[in-house]
C-alpha cells in the first residue's frame, strides 16, 4: 500500500452508501487512502466497507444524518481524537427534492433540501477546518449539477442549492488560499447511472449513462494531480 498515491492520507466521503459516493470511497481506498464513510444507512455503509476491505483497502464507517447539525460536531470530535489531519473531504450527499415550478415549491421540503445540500456542507467545513488546515495538501471536493449554473424549468429548488454550494466552496477556497494548503474543487458528474438520476428522468435508459466509477476515477485523478484551487471539472463519458 505504501507505493499508492494516497497512501497515508485520510479521506471523508459524505453520502458514501451508494452511487457516486460509494464509488468514490472505493476508488480513494484503492488509491491508498483510509476512507471514512458517512451516510444515514448503516447496512449500506457496511456493504461498501466490506467491498473496500475485500479489495485490500482501509475504511471506517460513521453513520449519521447530516440534517442533524449536532451529529457533525460529534463526528469531527471523534475523528479528531484519532487522526491529526484530514486530507480529502468529498461533499457528495444531497437530495433532489420534488421537481416543481418555483411558485409551487413546498416550503418544508425546500427547507430540508437547503439544510442537506448547503447548510450541512458548511457545517462539515466548519467542523473539519482545523483538521484540513493541518494537512500538507488538503482537498475539498463538492459535487454539483449543471442546473446550478444553467437554470432549468422546474429545477429551481435543487439548482438553487447547487448554485449556493458552488459559491460557498469557492469563497472558502479564496479565504484559505494564502494561509493553508487547502484547495477546493467543484465536480459536475454529468449524466451518471444513479438512483437520483433515475428519479429525475424515469423514462431514461440507464444503460446509456456512464457508471459512477467513471466519476470516482476522475475525482481520484483530481486529488492526485497538482490542480489549482477553484478548479471546476465536468466529467464526460
Secondary structure, DSSP 4 states (H G I P E B T S, - for coil): -TTSTTTT-EEEEESTTSHHHHHHHHHHHHTT-EEEEE-S-HHHHHHHHHHHHHTT-EEEE----TT-HHHHHHHHHHHHTT-S---EEEE--------B-GGG--HHHHHHHHIIIIIHHHHHHHHHHHHHHTSSSEEEEEEE-GGGTS--TTBHHHHHHHHHHHHHHHHHHHHHTTTSSEEEEEEE--SB--HHHHHH-TTS-GGGSBPHHHHHHHHHHHHTTTPPTTEEEE---
